[in-house]
């Protein structure tokens, strides 16, 4: 770039250059007001701007009196246009001389030093464009806009230095030299006033996260003022759901470090007492003979711990029930009367006729990538529907739960008529792509590596596409999955899974398994927590590499079979967190029938359940149980690839497939057709800092596996109870949950194979 006449700009010089002409003109204006009438007005120095345009902004004309106030006003008007770098008003006899110096025209606007933010994004924000008139005030304004962009991206140490390069014909090139600086990450999140929940528990409720070296694929550790507001709402919801109806966030402070590269967030909270529901009443003030029984849909019950989410669910359920009876315009107000001494909250739902207001229009802004329909389908009310504040609040929660947006802001404003309202939705999108890398060791699979790629908002449609690859010493998996959460514009999540699995069972059962196939699935919600899934799967199962020394029952099954099966799962999930639950329960039942084509013909049932209860802060008691049964149609034997196995991660203290039927001659595990297994576990802190994510657990596993279709004198098949007990070390690592179990088999059979130490990845269901 050719440099001719560098001029450095700043807020100070901008003020000085703009203010100097006015001061210089003041004495001239003072001479002009000595009296008399303006005989004529002459304009000098203008090149592009017509004299008539200058006079129109001046606001004076021949015949007007020379007036100090009028000339000062004209001077201000001319500077306010932004067209001029200098203006002087001089009196020559009875002539008013307007002498101007025009601001140059901008030939080019350039940005230098911007690596993290693209030039096209900066160009959208600045006001000055090529062929626009240069203005020092606008330059200062654009500098502020650029700095705001960098602050929104977490770079609070950014600096912008504007420079102009003079060209001929009163033209300039404008260059913004940018020093981006490091990203200001959230180094620490602290809480003051939290007596009932520790900081680690509260940090998990926030969208903002503390920075760690492994969080380079997410931006949740960047400071965002808008996200800070959302975090306060998340804290309020958490405490309200735990019974603390008086909870308040007294302040949320963000302190920037001296070198401006880190933030320290401090939430000052006031928890208040934990309430129990007292009397729960419904007062229905609606007119009409046909009124529904609303007590049956209310989920808040006397004697239970106060739960704000159940209050919202009850309002939603009553609104829907009343709508079914034709009451479209209702106003349900939950009124809470607190007794702080007794810690009882009396709840009254007051139902009144609401104003007859309809949704005229829904405007959506801010979604550059996400399609409008993805946002609109989360709305619990549509254009033309009766306006309902509860349903609008529910809509905002659903949009936040998508995980596509950093910020969701919904406001309503008056429509074109008194009975109409316009809903404005403004969203701020965030990155929805993820890449997960993992490496480690498991006693089940040996050394392993994992690569996962996931896009949760594929091409802005809300659809999910993910691929996962596992490479281990004894196992290799490849899976491609696709899910459309609104199949055929209905609230049905439909998708498919294509998979290929290689597993080496040589040490357990003297064979290698290869499975490849596809699954088609669809799921929908029967209730908020109740999910129903149906699926069809077809896969080819190959048993190979069976040595001559293997059990004869394994040798007989060598070869390839095809499974074609339909199934369904009904699951109820009331846990507070699916990955690391601290309270609540989960239950599911699955049935699968094979025989629609293929060679395998069977019916399989399996149930799973778990319950979590906090007995003290960070001390979590859990009880887990499962059981299954499979039998073949028309007397067909169940192949080993379809049987149940216990051991390793599923039954600690025993080797993988170490429990149940075995060939006592070769010690090969044969699997079983029936099983049950239960676990009681107490998880507790070990005294290390919360940031390390390390905890301990005491556990007891009990169960049995029996009933194999292979029968003979050399087959051991017993339904006797097995029991183990032990201790675990758990680590919430950057690559996922990792645990080490030390277990001792207390009750066992002679054919069972035990194991003292077990390494595992992931969580138990």
N, C-alpha and C positions, 0 to 999 in steps of 0.2 A: 504494500500500500504506500503510495507517494505521500509524504508528510510535508504539508506547507502550513506553518503557523499553528502550532499546538496551543490550545487554550484550556487550562484546567478549571473545572467548575466545582463549586461547593455551595452549600446553603448560604454561607457568609458572603461570598463574592456575588452570589445571585441577588442577595438583598442589596448589596452595595451598588451593583450595576443598575438595578431597577430603581433604586432610590435617588441616585445621583442626578439624573436629568430633572426630576421634579424639584430638587433643591436649587438646581442651577436656573430653572425657569422662574422661580419665585420672585427674584428681584425684577425681572422683566415684567412679570405680571403686575408687580407693585407699581411700576412706572405706568403701566397701561391703564390703571384704574384712577389716574389723576383726574379723570373726567372726560366727557365727550362721548361721541357716538361712533360706532364702528362704520367707517366709510367703505371698506372692502376687506376681503380676506384672501391672502395668497398662500399657496401651499408649495413648499420646496422639499426636495430630497426624495420624493416618492418615485419609485421605478415601476413596480408592478401594480400598486394599488391606485385606483383612480382618485383624482382630487375630490370628486363629488362624494366618494365613499368616505374620505377623510373628513369632509365637512359634515356629513350626516352623523358621524360619531361625535364630532366636536360639539354639535348642538347649538352653535352660534351662527348668526347671519348678519349681513350688512343691515344697519339700522338699529341693531341692539346696542345698548349702552356698554361701555367698558366697565365690567364689574368684577371685583376680586373673586367673589363666590362663583360666578358663572364661569370664569376662566379656569379656576381650580377644578370645577366639576368637569369641564371639557377636557382638561389635562388628564384627569383620572379616567374618563371614558376612553380616551385614545390609548392609554396604557393597558386598560382592561381588555382591549381587543386581542392583545397578544401579537399584533402585527408588527410592533415597533420595538426596537432596542433603545431608542432615545427619541424624546419629543421636547421641543422648546417652543414656547409661545412668546413672540417678540412684538413690540409696537413700533412701527415706523410711521410717525405722523398719525393719521387716522386709519392706517392700514394695520390689520392684525396679521402678522407673519407666522405661519405654522411650519416649523422646520422639523422634519422627521428623518429618522434613520431606520429603514425597514429591517426587521429580522430576516435572516437569510432563509432560503428554501432548503429543506433537507433532501439531499440526493440519495443517501443510503444510510440505513441503520444497521449496525453490525454489533455482534456480541462476541467477546473473546474470553477464553478461560472457562467457559461453561461445559464441563464434561458430564456432570450428573443430571442436568436438566437440558432437554433438547432446545435448540434455537427456536423451533416452531412454537413451542409452548411459551417461550418468553415473548415472542412476537405477538401472540394473542393478547398478552396482558398490557403491553406498553401502549401509551396513547399516541406518541409521536411515530409517524410512518413516513416512508419516502414520499416526496412531493407535498408534505405538510409543512407548515410554517414553524420554524424553530422558535422555542420559547424556553427561557431559563426556568420559569416556574414549572412548566410541563416536564422538563428534564428532571427537576427535583422530585416531582410527583412520580415519574416513571422509575426513578431510583428506588423510591419507597415501595412501589409495586413489585419490583424485582426482589428486593429484600424480603418482602412478605412471602413471595413464592418459595424462597429458600428456607424461610422459617417454618413454613408449612411442611416442608420436606425434612425438617429437623436440623437444618444447618444455620445455627444462630450466630456463628462466627463469620458468616459471609460478608464480603465487602464489595461495593460497586463504585467504580470511579469513572464518571462520564468524561469523555474527551471529544472535542470537535476538530475537524480538519478542514481548513478553509480551502475552498475551490474558487474558480473564477465565476463571474456573473452572479455574485452574491449567493453562492451555494455552499453548503457544508456537508461533510460526512460526519455522522454521529456514531461514536464507538463507546460501548459500555464495556470496560475492562473489569472482569469479575474474578474475585478470589473466593472460591466456594467454601473452603475450610472444611473441617471434619463434621460429621453428623453428631448432633447432641443426643446421645442415648440416655435412657432412664437408668441411672446407675443404682438407685435404691428407692424402694417404696416402703414407707414407714407408716405406722398407725399409732395414734395416741388416744387413750380412753377406751380401748378394747379389752374388756375383762373376760368376756365369755368365749371369745374366739381369738386364736392366736393369729399373728401376722401372716403366717404361711397359708392358713385357711382363707383369710380375706383376700390375699393376693390372687388366689385362684379364681375369685369371683370377678376380677377386673379384666377388662379388655387389654389395658396397658400391661406390659410385662417388663421385668428387669432385664437389662441386657446381659447376654452371655455370648461367649465366642461362637457357639454353635447356632445362634439365631440369625445367621446371615441371610436366610431365605424368607424371613418375615420382617415386617416393619412395625410390629406391635411394641417393640422396645424403643421406638422413636417417640419423642414427646409431641403431643398434639393437644392443644387447648380444647378442641371440640370433643376429643375422646375423653379428656379429663371430666367433662360434664357428664358424659355417658357413664363413666366409671362411678360417679357419685350416685347415679340412678341405679346402677347394678348393686351397689352396696345397700341402698335403701331396700331394694327388692329382696336381697338375701336376708337381711335382718327381719323384714316384715314376714317373710316365709318361715322364719325360725321362731316367731312369736313376739318379736320386739316391736310393738306397734308405735312406741314413742321414739324410735331411733331417729337420730338426726346427724347429718354431716355438718359439723359446726364450721369447718373451713377445709379447703383443699389447696395447699400451697405448693407451688413449683419453684424451686430455687435453682438458679443456673450457677454452675461452678465458675470460679474465677477465670479459667481459661476457656469458658463458654463451650465446652465439649460434652457436658454431662448435666443431667437434671436430677434433683433429689426431690421426690414427691412425699408430702406428708399430709395424711388425712387425720384431722382431729374429729373424733366421733363421740357421740353421747348415746350409749346403748339403751339405757332405761331398763325397766323390769321386763321379764318374759311373762306374757299373759296366757291365760287359759280361757277358752270360750266359756262364757256363762250362758245365760238364756239367749237363744237365737229365735227371733220372731220375724214374721213376714206381715207387713201391714199393707194391704191392697186397697188403694183408694180409687181404683178404676170403676167406672160406671158400666153396668152391663150384667145380664143374668148369667151368662155362660162364662164362668171364671175357672181357670185351671187350678189344680192342686199343686202349688209351687213348692210345698215342703219336700216333695219327693225328689226335686232336682237340686235342692240346696245341699252343698257338700260340707258346709261348716256345721259341726256337731258340738253340742254342749259337752264340756269335760275334756275336749281335745285341745292340744296346744294351738294357740292362735297362728293362723297361716294366711298371709295376705294373698297368696296365689289362689287359695280356695275361695276367698271372698270374690276375687275377680272371676273365677270360674263359675261361681254361683250366679253372679250378675249376668254373665254371658248365657248361662243355661236358662235363667228365668226370662231373659229377653227373647231367646229363641222360642221358648215354650209359649210366651204371650203372643209372639208373632204367629205361631201356628193357630192360635185362637182368634186371629184378626186384630190384635192390639198392636198396630204398627208404631204408634207414637206413644212411647212410654219413657218415663224418667225414673230409673231405679237408683235410689240413694242409700248406700249402706252407712248407717249411723252407729258409731262406736262410742260407748260409754265405758270409761276405764275406771276401775277401782285399784289404785296403785298399792294400797295396803294389802288387799286380798289378792292382788294380781289377777283379777278377773275382768274380762272384757265382754260386756253385754252388747250384742249385735242386733240391730233392727234394720231390715230391708224395707224401706218405704217406697212404695210404687205409686207414682202419680201420673196423670195424663201429661204427656210431653207436648211441646209446641209442634204444630204441624209444619215441619220443615223438610224439604226434599233436597237430595244432592243434585244440583244442576250440572256440575262438571267436575272432573278430576284432572288436575294439571300435574304433570310429572316433569321435573327438571333435574339436571345433574347427571343423568345416566348416559354417559358417552358410549359405553360398551354394552351395557345390559339393555335388552329389549324392553319396551314399555309393557308388553303383555306379561313378562316375567314378574314385574312389579304389580300390575293390576290384578293378577290372579291370586295374590296374597291378600287382597282387600276383602274384608268381611261385609262390605256394602258396596254397591255399584251406583253408577249414574242413574238417577230416577228413583232410587230407593229412599225410604224415610231415613233422615239423618239420625244417627245414634252414636253418642260419644263413647260408650263402652266398646262398641264394635270398632270404632276408629282407633281406640287405644290398643285393642287386640291386634289390629292391622299393623300398627307401628312395631309391636313386639315380634310379629311374624316376619316382618321385613328385616329387623335386626337379627333374627335367628337364622336367616339365610346364610349369613357370613360373607355376603358379597359387598357390603358397604361399611365404611368407617363411621358414617353418620347418616341418620335418617331423621328428617324434620318434617312433621305434618302439621299444617295449620289450616284453619278454615276462615273464610271471609264471606261477607254478605254477597248474595248473587244478584241477578237482575230483577228480582222481586222479593218482597218481604218473606215469602215462604220458600225461598230457595237459598242454598249455600254453595259456595265453591270451595273444594278441598285442594290445597296446594301441597304437593309432596316434593321435597328437595332431598336428594341423596348425594353422598360422596362415595365414589367407588374405591375399592382397594384391590390389590392383587389377589387372584384366586388360584393361582398355580402353585404347586408344591413339588419339591424334589426331596425324597428321603433317602439317605445313605446310612447303612448300618453294617457293622462287622462285630464278630464276637465268637463265643464258643458255647455250645450246649451239649449236655451229656446225651441228649436224644439224637441230635443231628451232627455233632462234632463241630469243627470250625465252620463258620458260615459268614456269608456276605449277603446284603440285601440292598436292592435298588427299587424305589417306588416313585412313580411319576403320576401326578394327579392334577386334573383341571376341573374345578367344581362348577364353573360357569362357562361351559364350552360355547365359544362364539357368542356370548351374551344371552344364550337361550335358557340358562339355568340347569342345563343337563350336565351330567358328570361322566368323565372318561378317565379311567385310570389303568395303569399297567404296573404289575409287580413281579419282580424277579428275585428268586432266592437260590443261591448257590452254596451248598454245604457238602461236607464230606460224605454224608449218607443220604442227602436229599437234594433234588433240584426241582424247583417250581417255576412255572411261567403262567401268568394269568392276565387276561385283558377283560375289563368290565366296562359296561356302559349302562347308565341309568337315566331315564327320562322321568322326572318327578311328577309331571302332569301329562300322562299318556292320553292322547285323544282329548285334550283339554279337560280332563277329569282329574280329581285328586287321587290318582292311582300311579304309583311309582313302578314303572315297567322297565325291564332291562335284560341284559344277557351277560353271561360269563363264559369265556372260552379259556380252557385250562389244559395244562399238561404237567403231570407230576411223575417224577422218578424217585423211588424210595428203595433203599438197600436194607432189607430185613435179614441179611445173611446171618447176623449174630443172634437174632431172636427166633427166626423161623426158617432159615436156610433158603430164602428165595429173594428175588428182586421184582418189584412191582412197577409197572408202567401204566398210568391211567391218562387218557386224553378224551376230552369230551366238551360238551356245551350245555349250559343251563339257561332256560328262559324263565323269568320270574316276574311276579307282579305283587305289589303290596298296597294296602290301604288301611286307614285308621277307622276302627269301629267307634272308638272314643279317643279322648285326648291321649291316654296312656296305653290304649289297647290296639295292637297292630296285628293284622292278618296278612299272611303271605302264602301265595300258592306258586308252585313251580313245576316245571317239567325238565328232567335231565336225561341225557343219553351220553353214555361214555363207554369206552372200550377198555377192558382190564386185562392186562397181560402179566402172567406169572412166568418168570424165566430164570435161567441160571440156577436151577435146582440140582444140587450134586447128588450122586448116587448114595451118599451117606445120610441124606436127609430123611426125615420121617416119611414113611410110605404114604401117609395121608397128605403130605405136601406134594410128593411126587405125582399123586393121582390128580392134583388140581393144576398141574403145569399146563400152560396154553393160554388161549385168549377167549374171553367171554364178553358179552355185551349186555349192559344194563340200560333198560328204558323204563323210567319211573316217573310217577307224578306224586306230589306231596303237598302238604300244607303245614304251616306253623302259626300257632296262635300265641302271642306274647304280650304280657302285661309288665310294664317297666315303670316302677315308682321310685327308682333310685335318684339321688340328687346329682350324681355324676357317673356316667357310664364307664369312664376310664379308671377313676379312683374313687369309688363310692364311699361315703361315710355314714349314710343312713338310707332307709328305704328298702324296697324288696323288688325282686324280679321273678317271674314265673313264665315258663313256656311249655308247650306240648306240640310235638311233631309226629305226623304220620306220613309214611311213604309206602307206596305200593308199586312194585315192579312186575312187569308181565305184559305191558302194551308193546309187544314186539320184544326183540332181544332174547337172550338165553336165560337170564336170571328171572325167577318168579318168587316174590316174597312179599310179606307185609311187616313193616317195622314201626314200632311205637317208641317214643323217647320223651321223657319229661326232665326239665331242669328247673331248679329254683334256688334262690339265694336271699338272704336277709341280713341287713347291716344295721347296727345300733351303736351309737357313740355312748360309752359309759363314762367318759371324761374327755376333756380336750386332747385330741390326738390319740386317744385310746379307743379303738374301734373293734367291736365284737361282731363277727360274721359267722353265719351258718349257711352252708351250701349243700345241696343234695341233687342227685340225678339218678335216673334209672331207665332201663330200656329192655325191649323184648322184640325178637325177630323170629319169624317162622316161615318156612317154605310152603308154597301152594302145591297141592297134589303130591305131597310127600317128597318134594325136591329138597335136597340138601342145600344148606347155605354155604356159599363159597367163602373162603377165608378172607377175601377182600371186602366182604360185606358184614363180617362178624364184628363184635365189640371186643376191645382190648383194654386192659387196665394196667397201669404202672407208669413209672416216670413222672411226668407232670400231672397225670390224672390220679395217681396214687403214690404219694411219696413214701420212701422207705423200700420200694420195690423197683426193680429195673423196668425199662420200657417193655411192655407186654409180659411182665414178670408174674402177674397174678392170673390164676385160672387154669383151664385145661392145658396140659402139656403131654407130649410123647415122652414117657419116662426113660425110653431107650436113647433117644437122640437129644432130649431136652428142648425140642422145638416147641414154641408156643403155637397153639392151634386156634386160640380165640374162642369166644362163647356167644351163645344166643340170648343170654339173659344176664343182667348185671344190676347192681345198685351200688352207690357210693355216696358217702357224706363226709363233710369236713366241718369242724369247729375251729375257729382261728381267732386269736386276739392279736391285733396289731398295735404297736406301741412305739413311742419315740426312744431313741438311743442316746440322746443328749448332744448330738452333733448339730451344727447350725442348720437352720431350715433350708438354706440355699443349696446345701449338698444333696438334699432329697433322699437321705438314708434313714431307714426305720427298721424295726425288728418285728418278729411275730412268733408266737407259740401256737402250735397246731396239733390236731389229732385227726387222722384220716381213718375211715372205717368203710368196709364194703366187701363185695364178693362178685365173682364172675364164674359162670358155670354153663352147663348144657351145650356141649358140642355135638354136632351130627356125626363126628368120627368116634366110633366105639370099638373097643378091643381091649385085651388084657394089658396092653402096654400104654393105655391112655388113662391119665389121672384127671378126674373131673369131679370136683367137690364144691358144694355150695357153702362150705363153712365160712364163718366170719373171719376176715383179716383185719388187723388193726395196727396202726403205726402212730408214732408221736415224735415230735421234734421241734426244732427252732429254725427260723429263717432270717436271712438278712436281705432287705429289699432296697433297691436303688432306682430312683426315677432318673435315669440317665438321659443324655441328649439323644440317644438312639432308641429310646423306649424303655419300658419297665424291665428291670433285670432282677432276678432273685436267686439266692443260693439257699438250698434247703439241706439241713442236716437232720436225718430221720432214722429212727430205729424201728424195725418191724417187731411188734410185740406179739401179735398172733399171726401165724403163717402156716402153710402146708408144706410138706416135704418137697413138692414139685415146684413151689414158688421160688423165684430168684430175687434176692434182696439187693439193696443198694444204699450205701450210707449217705453219699453226697449227690445232689442233683442241681445242675445249673439250668436255668430256663429263662426264656425271653417272653415278654407279654404278661397279661394278667389272666387270672382264673375268672371264669364267667361270673 
